[in-house]
Amino acid sequence: MSDMTTVSKEKLISDVKVVIADAEELLRATAGQAGDKIADARAKIQDHLNNAKASLAEAQAAVVERAKAVGHATDDYVHDNPWRSVGVAAGIGFIVGLLIGRR
């Protein structure tokens, strides 16, 4: 999974949390309203919110699980190839140093 996809999923999770919070606030604000249509709408919104929360929890768990898997794979690679890892890190550090030095 690319970093961009992970960032997009994290942004989506964050956005869904905001929408859920806003919807819950709307439900609290309309709690005193009477009428069958309002009650039906509130029930539908509450049902959709519960479904969204469950989906959000699943998506968040998937992102965390994927991050853990990537971390373990990286750790395994570094343990299997310590000198190659040191060389790659030194190369990246050298390139970053050149880029910073140009400023």
A tleap script that builds the chain and sets N, CA, C and O, in Angstrom:
source leaprc.protein.ff14SB
mol = sequence {
  NMET SER ASP MET THR THR VAL SER LYS GLU
  LYS LEU ILE SER ASP VAL LYS VAL VAL ILE
  ALA ASP ALA GLU GLU LEU LEU ARG ALA THR
  ALA GLY GLN ALA GLY ASP LYS ILE ALA ASP
  ALA ARG ALA LYS ILE GLN ASP HIE LEU ASN
  ASN ALA LYS ALA SER LEU ALA GLU ALA GLN
  ALA ALA VAL VAL GLU ARG ALA LYS ALA VAL
  GLY HIE ALA THR ASP ASP TYR VAL HIE ASP
  ASN PRO TRP ARG SER VAL GLY VAL ALA ALA
  GLY ILE GLY PHE ILE VAL GLY LEU LEU ILE
  GLY ARG CARG
}
set mol.1.N position { 0.851 -1.165 0.000 }
set mol.1.CA position { 0.000 0.000 0.000 }
set mol.1.C position { 0.896 1.228 0.000 }
set mol.1.O position { 1.874 1.284 0.746 }
set mol.2.N position { 0.577 2.193 -0.815 }
set mol.2.CA position { 1.411 3.372 -0.902 }
set mol.2.C position { 1.115 4.319 0.253 }
set mol.2.O position { 0.081 4.226 0.914 }
set mol.3.N position { 2.065 5.239 0.476 }
set mol.3.CA position { 1.893 6.211 1.540 }
set mol.3.C position { 0.706 7.119 1.252 }
set mol.3.O position { -0.008 7.524 2.170 }
set mol.4.N position { 0.491 7.443 -0.038 }
set mol.4.CA position { -0.609 8.318 -0.419 }
set mol.4.C position { -1.952 7.663 -0.084 }
set mol.4.O position { -2.869 8.340 0.380 }
set mol.5.N position { -2.071 6.366 -0.312 }
set mol.5.CA position { -3.307 5.659 0.008 }
set mol.5.C position { -3.539 5.649 1.506 }
set mol.5.O position { -4.668 5.834 1.959 }
set mol.6.N position { -2.494 5.439 2.275 }
set mol.6.CA position { -2.607 5.459 3.732 }
set mol.6.C position { -3.028 6.837 4.210 }
set mol.6.O position { -3.893 6.956 5.078 }
set mol.7.N position { -2.424 7.879 3.652 }
set mol.7.CA position { -2.790 9.249 4.022 }
set mol.7.C position { -4.243 9.514 3.651 }
set mol.7.O position { -4.974 10.135 4.423 }
set mol.8.N position { -4.670 9.051 2.480 }
set mol.8.CA position { -6.049 9.252 2.054 }
set mol.8.C position { -7.017 8.549 2.992 }
set mol.8.O position { -8.057 9.107 3.342 }
set mol.9.N position { -6.686 7.329 3.405 }
set mol.9.CA position { -7.558 6.605 4.333 }
set mol.9.C position { -7.617 7.317 5.672 }
set mol.9.O position { -8.689 7.429 6.268 }
set mol.10.N position { -6.479 7.800 6.152 }
set mol.10.CA position { -6.461 8.510 7.427 }
set mol.10.C position { -7.270 9.800 7.336 }
set mol.10.O position { -7.971 10.156 8.283 }
set mol.11.N position { -7.181 10.504 6.210 }
set mol.11.CA position { -7.956 11.732 5.998 }
set mol.11.C position { -9.438 11.394 5.949 }
set mol.11.O position { -10.258 12.105 6.530 }
set mol.12.N position { -9.787 10.309 5.257 }
set mol.12.CA position { -11.183 9.886 5.179 }
set mol.12.C position { -11.722 9.546 6.562 }
set mol.12.O position { -12.837 9.938 6.907 }
set mol.13.N position { -10.948 8.828 7.347 }
set mol.13.CA position { -11.370 8.481 8.707 }
set mol.13.C position { -11.593 9.751 9.525 }
set mol.13.O position { -12.579 9.859 10.253 }
set mol.14.N position { -10.685 10.700 9.404 }
set mol.14.CA position { -10.817 11.962 10.125 }
set mol.14.C position { -12.070 12.713 9.684 }
set mol.14.O position { -12.805 13.243 10.517 }
set mol.15.N position { -12.313 12.757 8.372 }
set mol.15.CA position { -13.491 13.461 7.854 }
set mol.15.C position { -14.785 12.800 8.306 }
set mol.15.O position { -15.747 13.486 8.653 }
set mol.16.N position { -14.814 11.469 8.305 }
set mol.16.CA position { -16.016 10.751 8.740 }
set mol.16.C position { -16.273 11.011 10.223 }
set mol.16.O position { -17.425 11.151 10.633 }
set mol.17.N position { -15.219 11.077 11.026 }
set mol.17.CA position { -15.391 11.383 12.448 }
set mol.17.C position { -16.033 12.752 12.633 }
set mol.17.O position { -16.886 12.927 13.504 }
set mol.18.N position { -15.628 13.724 11.817 }
set mol.18.CA position { -16.202 15.072 11.901 }
set mol.18.C position { -17.675 15.036 11.517 }
set mol.18.O position { -18.506 15.647 12.190 }
set mol.19.N position { -18.006 14.328 10.444 }
set mol.19.CA position { -19.403 14.230 10.003 }
set mol.19.C position { -20.254 13.553 11.076 }
set mol.19.O position { -21.369 13.994 11.355 }
set mol.20.N position { -19.739 12.495 11.671 }
set mol.20.CA position { -20.478 11.797 12.732 }
set mol.20.C position { -20.713 12.731 13.917 }
set mol.20.O position { -21.812 12.771 14.470 }
set mol.21.N position { -19.697 13.469 14.300 }
set mol.21.CA position { -19.850 14.399 15.426 }
set mol.21.C position { -20.887 15.473 15.105 }
set mol.21.O position { -21.701 15.826 15.959 }
set mol.22.N position { -20.859 15.991 13.879 }
set mol.22.CA position { -21.842 17.001 13.483 }
set mol.22.C position { -23.259 16.433 13.468 }
set mol.22.O position { -24.203 17.100 13.893 }
set mol.23.N position { -23.406 15.213 12.983 }
set mol.23.CA position { -24.729 14.584 12.948 }
set mol.23.C position { -25.244 14.334 14.359 }
set mol.23.O position { -26.428 14.527 14.634 }
set mol.24.N position { -24.361 13.906 15.249 }
set mol.24.CA position { -24.776 13.691 16.643 }
set mol.24.C position { -25.199 15.007 17.284 }
set mol.24.O position { -26.159 15.044 18.053 }
set mol.25.N position { -24.489 16.078 16.973 }
set mol.25.CA position { -24.846 17.397 17.490 }
set mol.25.C position { -26.215 17.817 16.955 }
set mol.25.O position { -27.020 18.388 17.691 }
set mol.26.N position { -26.480 17.537 15.684 }
set mol.26.CA position { -27.777 17.844 15.088 }
set mol.26.C position { -28.886 17.049 15.774 }
set mol.26.O position { -29.964 17.584 16.035 }
set mol.27.N position { -28.629 15.789 16.064 }
set mol.27.CA position { -29.622 14.969 16.771 }
set mol.27.C position { -29.896 15.538 18.163 }
set mol.27.O position { -31.046 15.576 18.602 }
set mol.28.N position { -28.855 15.976 18.850 }
set mol.28.CA position { -29.054 16.559 20.188 }
set mol.28.C position { -29.844 17.865 20.095 }
set mol.28.O position { -30.699 18.142 20.937 }
set mol.29.N position { -29.554 18.662 19.070 }
set mol.29.CA position { -30.226 19.952 18.920 }
set mol.29.C position { -31.706 19.789 18.592 }
set mol.29.O position { -32.512 20.648 18.949 }
set mol.30.N position { -32.075 18.703 17.921 }
set mol.30.CA position { -33.473 18.497 17.538 }
set mol.30.C position { -34.195 17.554 18.488 }
set mol.30.O position { -35.307 17.118 18.188 }
set mol.31.N position { -33.602 17.235 19.608 }
set mol.31.CA position { -34.187 16.269 20.541 }
set mol.31.C position { -35.546 16.738 21.061 }
set mol.31.O position { -36.413 15.909 21.337 }
set mol.32.N position { -35.745 18.023 21.199 }
set mol.32.CA position { -36.997 18.550 21.738 }
set mol.32.C position { -38.081 18.718 20.693 }
set mol.32.O position { -39.212 19.059 21.037 }
set mol.33.N position { -37.773 18.490 19.439 }
set mol.33.CA position { -38.756 18.664 18.370 }
set mol.33.C position { -39.754 17.509 18.386 }
set mol.33.O position { -39.390 16.356 18.616 }
set mol.34.N position { -41.016 17.844 18.136 }
set mol.34.CA position { -42.064 16.825 18.141 }
set mol.34.C position { -42.540 16.577 16.711 }
set mol.34.O position { -42.297 17.383 15.813 }
set mol.35.N position { -43.212 15.467 16.519 }
set mol.35.CA position { -43.781 15.156 15.216 }
set mol.35.C position { -43.295 13.814 14.723 }
set mol.35.O position { -42.173 13.390 15.000 }
set mol.36.N position { -44.181 13.150 13.975 }
set mol.36.CA position { -43.844 11.826 13.460 }
set mol.36.C position { -42.710 11.876 12.449 }
set mol.36.O position { -41.830 11.017 12.469 }
set mol.37.N position { -42.716 12.877 11.556 }
set mol.37.CA position { -41.676 12.963 10.530 }
set mol.37.C position { -40.314 13.212 11.165 }
set mol.37.O position { -39.313 12.631 10.746 }
set mol.38.N position { -40.279 14.067 12.167 }
set mol.38.CA position { -39.013 14.350 12.862 }
set mol.38.C position { -38.530 13.086 13.563 }
set mol.38.O position { -37.345 12.759 13.503 }
set mol.39.N position { -39.426 12.382 14.219 }
set mol.39.CA position { -39.053 11.160 14.937 }
set mol.39.C position { -38.529 10.105 13.963 }
set mol.39.O position { -37.537 9.433 14.247 }
set mol.40.N position { -39.196 9.959 12.815 }
set mol.40.CA position { -38.735 9.002 11.805 }
set mol.40.C position { -37.358 9.399 11.267 }
set mol.40.O position { -36.471 8.559 11.119 }
set mol.41.N position { -37.196 10.686 10.980 }
set mol.41.CA position { -35.909 11.168 10.461 }
set mol.41.C position { -34.798 10.952 11.492 }
set mol.41.O position { -33.693 10.527 11.154 }
set mol.42.N position { -35.110 11.249 12.744 }
set mol.42.CA position { -34.111 11.051 13.805 }
set mol.42.C position { -33.734 9.580 13.921 }
set mol.42.O position { -32.559 9.258 14.097 }
set mol.43.N position { -34.715 8.683 13.825 }
set mol.43.CA position { -34.440 7.250 13.915 }
set mol.43.C position { -33.558 6.793 12.751 }
set mol.43.O position { -32.624 6.016 12.947 }
set mol.44.N position { -33.855 7.273 11.543 }
set mol.44.CA position { -33.046 6.912 10.370 }
set mol.44.C position { -31.622 7.444 10.510 }
set mol.44.O position { -30.654 6.741 10.220 }
set mol.45.N position { -31.509 8.688 10.956 }
set mol.45.CA position { -30.182 9.288 11.120 }
set mol.45.C position { -29.387 8.527 12.173 }
set mol.45.O position { -28.199 8.265 11.989 }
set mol.46.N position { -30.035 8.175 13.264 }
set mol.46.CA position { -29.345 7.432 14.326 }
set mol.46.C position { -28.880 6.075 13.818 }
set mol.46.O position { -27.778 5.634 14.145 }
set mol.47.N position { -29.714 5.410 13.018 }
set mol.47.CA position { -29.342 4.116 12.440 }
set mol.47.C position { -28.142 4.269 11.509 }
set mol.47.O position { -27.202 3.475 11.557 }
set mol.48.N position { -28.185 5.301 10.661 }
set mol.48.CA position { -27.066 5.539 9.748 }
set mol.48.C position { -25.793 5.902 10.514 }
set mol.48.O position { -24.696 5.497 10.128 }
set mol.49.N position { -25.938 6.654 11.585 }
set mol.49.CA position { -24.776 7.000 12.408 }
set mol.49.C position { -24.160 5.751 13.032 }
set mol.49.O position { -22.938 5.606 13.060 }
set mol.50.N position { -24.990 4.866 13.524 }
set mol.50.CA position { -24.474 3.624 14.118 }
set mol.50.C position { -23.725 2.799 13.070 }
set mol.50.O position { -22.660 2.250 13.352 }
set mol.51.N position { -24.284 2.715 11.864 }
set mol.51.CA position { -23.607 1.991 10.780 }
set mol.51.C position { -22.288 2.663 10.413 }
set mol.51.O position { -21.281 1.988 10.199 }
set mol.52.N position { -22.296 4.011 10.339 }
set mol.52.CA position { -21.076 4.745 9.993 }
set mol.52.C position { -20.001 4.548 11.051 }
set mol.52.O position { -18.824 4.401 10.720 }
set mol.53.N position { -20.393 4.543 12.320 }
set mol.53.CA position { -19.423 4.327 13.401 }
set mol.53.C position { -18.799 2.938 13.299 }
set mol.53.O position { -17.596 2.772 13.502 }
set mol.54.N position { -19.621 1.949 12.985 }
set mol.54.CA position { -19.096 0.588 12.854 }
set mol.54.C position { -18.129 0.500 11.675 }
set mol.54.O position { -17.064 -0.108 11.787 }
set mol.55.N position { -18.495 1.102 10.557 }
set mol.55.CA position { -17.619 1.096 9.381 }
set mol.55.C position { -16.333 1.846 9.663 }
set mol.55.O position { -15.255 1.429 9.239 }
set mol.56.N position { -16.447 2.954 10.380 }
set mol.56.CA position { -15.271 3.740 10.731 }
set mol.56.C position { -14.332 2.939 11.620 }
set mol.56.O position { -13.116 2.973 11.433 }
set mol.57.N position { -14.883 2.232 12.568 }
set mol.57.CA position { -14.048 1.418 13.460 }
set mol.57.C position { -13.322 0.331 12.670 }
set mol.57.O position { -12.151 0.052 12.928 }
set mol.58.N position { -14.019 -0.284 11.704 }
set mol.58.CA position { -13.390 -1.303 10.870 }
set mol.58.C position { -12.276 -0.710 10.018 }
set mol.58.O position { -11.193 -1.287 9.916 }
set mol.59.N position { -12.544 0.453 9.401 }
set mol.59.CA position { -11.531 1.098 8.561 }
set mol.59.C position { -10.318 1.506 9.383 }
set mol.59.O position { -9.178 1.340 8.950 }
set mol.60.N position { -10.569 2.035 10.557 }
set mol.60.CA position { -9.468 2.457 11.426 }
set mol.60.C position { -8.636 1.249 11.849 }
set mol.60.O position { -7.408 1.324 11.887 }
set mol.61.N position { -9.291 0.148 12.165 }
set mol.61.CA position { -8.576 -1.066 12.554 }
set mol.61.C position { -7.746 -1.593 11.389 }
set mol.61.O position { -6.634 -2.081 11.587 }
set mol.62.N position { -8.285 -1.495 10.173 }
set mol.62.CA position { -7.552 -1.955 8.990 }
set mol.62.C position { -6.298 -1.107 8.761 }
set mol.62.O position { -5.236 -1.639 8.437 }
set mol.63.N position { -6.425 0.211 8.930 }
set mol.63.CA position { -5.269 1.099 8.758 }
set mol.63.C position { -4.208 0.795 9.802 }
set mol.63.O position { -3.021 0.740 9.479 }
set mol.64.N position { -4.617 0.597 11.043 }
set mol.64.CA position { -3.664 0.289 12.115 }
set mol.64.C position { -2.982 -1.050 11.853 }
set mol.64.O position { -1.770 -1.188 12.020 }
set mol.65.N position { -3.782 -2.036 11.437 }
set mol.65.CA position { -3.224 -3.361 11.157 }
set mol.65.C position { -2.213 -3.298 10.018 }
set mol.65.O position { -1.159 -3.931 10.085 }
set mol.66.N position { -2.528 -2.539 8.977 }
set mol.66.CA position { -1.620 -2.395 7.832 }
set mol.66.C position { -0.322 -1.691 8.264 }
set mol.66.O position { 0.769 -2.081 7.849 }
set mol.67.N position { -0.452 -0.668 9.087 }
set mol.67.CA position { 0.739 0.034 9.572 }
set mol.67.C position { 1.622 -0.888 10.402 }
set mol.67.O position { 2.847 -0.841 10.300 }
set mol.68.N position { 0.997 -1.723 11.223 }
set mol.68.CA position { 1.771 -2.685 12.021 }
set mol.68.C position { 2.481 -3.689 11.126 }
set mol.68.O position { 3.636 -4.036 11.372 }
set mol.69.N position { 1.787 -4.162 10.075 }
set mol.69.CA position { 2.386 -5.133 9.158 }
set mol.69.C position { 3.585 -4.519 8.440 }
set mol.69.O position { 4.615 -5.174 8.284 }
set mol.70.N position { 3.458 -3.273 8.006 }
set mol.70.CA position { 4.567 -2.590 7.336 }
set mol.70.C position { 5.730 -2.415 8.309 }
set mol.70.O position { 6.888 -2.610 7.938 }
set mol.71.N position { 5.425 -2.051 9.540 }
set mol.71.CA position { 6.467 -1.898 10.555 }
set mol.71.C position { 7.206 -3.195 10.823 }
set mol.71.O position { 8.431 -3.209 10.935 }
set mol.72.N position { 6.455 -4.293 10.927 }
set mol.72.CA position { 7.094 -5.599 11.152 }
set mol.72.C position { 7.941 -6.018 9.952 }
set mol.72.O position { 9.035 -6.556 10.120 }
set mol.73.N position { 7.436 -5.770 8.738 }
set mol.73.CA position { 8.193 -6.123 7.535 }
set mol.73.C position { 9.490 -5.316 7.464 }
set mol.73.O position { 10.541 -5.847 7.107 }
set mol.74.N position { 9.407 -4.039 7.803 }
set mol.74.CA position { 10.600 -3.192 7.810 }
set mol.74.C position { 11.594 -3.679 8.858 }
set mol.74.O position { 12.794 -3.758 8.595 }
set mol.75.N position { 11.096 -3.999 10.029 }
set mol.75.CA position { 11.948 -4.494 11.102 }
set mol.75.C position { 12.639 -5.796 10.689 }
set mol.75.O position { 13.836 -5.970 10.918 }
set mol.76.N position { 11.884 -6.700 10.085 }
set mol.76.CA position { 12.467 -7.962 9.616 }
set mol.76.C position { 13.549 -7.715 8.566 }
set mol.76.O position { 14.609 -8.339 8.600 }
set mol.77.N position { 13.274 -6.800 7.635 }
set mol.77.CA position { 14.240 -6.508 6.577 }
set mol.77.C position { 15.533 -5.943 7.166 }
set mol.77.O position { 16.630 -6.341 6.774 }
set mol.78.N position { 15.391 -5.018 8.105 }
set mol.78.CA position { 16.574 -4.401 8.721 }
set mol.78.C position { 17.380 -5.442 9.489 }
set mol.78.O position { 18.611 -5.418 9.461 }
set mol.79.N position { 16.700 -6.350 10.168 }
set mol.79.CA position { 17.421 -7.402 10.900 }
set mol.79.C position { 18.105 -8.387 9.947 }
set mol.79.O position { 19.187 -8.895 10.242 }
set mol.80.N position { 17.467 -8.650 8.807 }
set mol.80.CA position { 18.056 -9.569 7.833 }
set mol.80.C position { 19.178 -8.937 7.024 }
set mol.80.O position { 20.091 -9.632 6.580 }
set mol.81.N position { 19.116 -7.613 6.829 }
set mol.81.CA position { 20.101 -6.902 5.995 }
set mol.81.C position { 20.598 -5.647 6.701 }
set mol.81.O position { 20.322 -4.541 6.236 }
set mol.82.N position { 21.323 -5.783 7.812 }
set mol.82.CA position { 21.699 -4.592 8.578 }
set mol.82.C position { 22.631 -3.647 7.817 }
set mol.82.O position { 22.458 -2.430 7.878 }
set mol.83.N position { 23.610 -4.192 7.108 }
set mol.83.CA position { 24.551 -3.301 6.421 }
set mol.83.C position { 23.918 -2.617 5.227 }
set mol.83.O position { 24.206 -1.452 4.952 }
set mol.84.N position { 23.073 -3.320 4.525 }
set mol.84.CA position { 22.364 -2.692 3.406 }
set mol.84.C position { 21.470 -1.567 3.926 }
set mol.84.O position { 21.374 -0.509 3.304 }
set mol.85.N position { 20.819 -1.793 5.062 }
set mol.85.CA position { 19.951 -0.777 5.658 }
set mol.85.C position { 20.753 0.452 6.075 }
set mol.85.O position { 20.320 1.587 5.878 }
set mol.86.N position { 21.936 0.207 6.659 }
set mol.86.CA position { 22.803 1.328 7.047 }
set mol.86.C position { 23.239 2.097 5.801 }
set mol.86.O position { 23.271 3.328 5.814 }
set mol.87.N position { 23.573 1.386 4.733 }
set mol.87.CA position { 23.986 2.042 3.486 }
set mol.87.C position { 22.868 2.878 2.889 }
set mol.87.O position { 23.101 4.004 2.450 }
set mol.88.N position { 21.665 2.340 2.868 }
set mol.88.CA position { 20.520 3.092 2.337 }
set mol.88.C position { 20.263 4.324 3.193 }
set mol.88.O position { 20.036 5.409 2.658 }
set mol.89.N position { 20.293 4.177 4.498 }
set mol.89.CA position { 20.079 5.320 5.392 }
set mol.89.C position { 21.155 6.377 5.190 }
set mol.89.O position { 20.856 7.571 5.183 }
set mol.90.N position { 22.406 5.948 5.025 }
set mol.90.CA position { 23.495 6.906 4.797 }
set mol.90.C position { 23.298 7.619 3.461 }
set mol.90.O position { 23.520 8.826 3.362 }
set mol.91.N position { 22.886 6.884 2.444 }
set mol.91.CA position { 22.642 7.494 1.138 }
set mol.91.C position { 21.528 8.525 1.192 }
set mol.91.O position { 21.646 9.609 0.621 }
set mol.92.N position { 20.463 8.188 1.869 }
set mol.92.CA position { 19.352 9.133 2.003 }
set mol.92.C position { 19.792 10.352 2.800 }
set mol.92.O position { 19.445 11.482 2.456 }
set mol.93.N position { 20.547 10.126 3.855 }
set mol.93.CA position { 21.068 11.250 4.636 }
set mol.93.C position { 21.975 12.145 3.812 }
set mol.93.O position { 21.930 13.369 3.942 }
set mol.94.N position { 22.802 11.539 2.961 }
set mol.94.CA position { 23.687 12.316 2.096 }
set mol.94.C position { 22.883 13.179 1.128 }
set mol.94.O position { 23.186 14.358 0.940 }
set mol.95.N position { 21.861 12.591 0.517 }
set mol.95.CA position { 21.034 13.339 -0.440 }
set mol.95.C position { 20.280 14.466 0.254 }
set mol.95.O position { 20.204 15.575 -0.274 }
set mol.96.N position { 19.727 14.196 1.419 }
set mol.96.CA position { 19.028 15.240 2.164 }
set mol.96.C position { 20.002 16.346 2.552 }
set mol.96.O position { 19.655 17.525 2.492 }
set mol.97.N position { 21.215 15.975 2.950 }
set mol.97.CA position { 22.226 16.978 3.276 }
set mol.97.C position { 22.591 17.846 2.081 }
set mol.97.O position { 22.781 19.054 2.225 }
set mol.98.N position { 22.689 17.240 0.906 }
set mol.98.CA position { 22.959 18.032 -0.298 }
set mol.98.C position { 21.824 19.001 -0.591 }
set mol.98.O position { 22.058 20.163 -0.923 }
set mol.99.N position { 20.607 18.521 -0.466 }
set mol.99.CA position { 19.456 19.383 -0.739 }
set mol.99.C position { 19.358 20.530 0.253 }
set mol.99.O position { 19.040 21.657 -0.125 }
set mol.100.N position { 19.627 20.248 1.505 }
set mol.100.CA position { 19.583 21.312 2.533 }
set mol.100.C position { 20.737 22.288 2.317 }
set mol.100.O position { 20.574 23.493 2.508 }
set mol.101.N position { 21.901 21.773 1.919 }
set mol.101.CA position { 23.080 22.611 1.707 }
set mol.101.C position { 22.919 23.578 0.548 }
set mol.101.O position { 23.600 24.603 0.514 }
set mol.102.N position { 22.055 23.291 -0.388 }
set mol.102.CA position { 21.837 24.173 -1.542 }
set mol.102.C position { 21.070 25.419 -1.183 }
set mol.102.O position { 21.125 26.402 -1.922 }
set mol.103.N position { 20.372 25.416 -0.103 }
set mol.103.CA position { 19.562 26.569 0.286 }
set mol.103.C position { 20.429 27.596 0.842 }
set mol.103.O position { 19.951 28.660 1.237 }
savepdb mol mol.pdb
quit
